């Protein structure tokens, strides 16, 4: 991050000096492309990288520097969650790239606060059914199907409960829903 801040400051100063040297106006806009700023960063840093970069670039405005447009590509729900307090729907946009058949389709997504990183993972941005492991998703999908059955058997409920217990933590939010259903059918969770 220190290198990135230094690079941006260096580029701005070089541009200003070169503009003065060749006697042209300083550019009034600069585009900053950032590809996956979360790469190799601890989750704690992933939550601060873009807000810090945005704050640093915003401080340029005080120095008569060009306006900056940030274009950021990310696969991190933490990076997206970190932008919730500062995202301005009048100024900012969330674009989503999807693979549809053999084509990549880009579309502007409606921005709204989703809360924590898990909510981002299960949103249409990441398209995950569950934020946990694939086996946990499969067990929850089986449990959800069982919840819809008209007459689930206690044996089947116990089997699915064992599958859930093998892949979910004790504090997983799905347990609240499942425990009531299981107890209603005579199965202790």
PyMOL commands that set and color helices and strands:
alter all, ss='L'
color gray80, all
select helices_A, chain A and resi 2-21+43-46+49-63+77-82+117-121+134-148+154-167+174-184
alter helices_A, ss='H'
color red, helices_A
select strands_A, chain A and resi 29-35+67-73+94-100+103-109
alter strands_A, ss='S'
color yellow, strands_A
deselect
rebuild
show_as cartoon
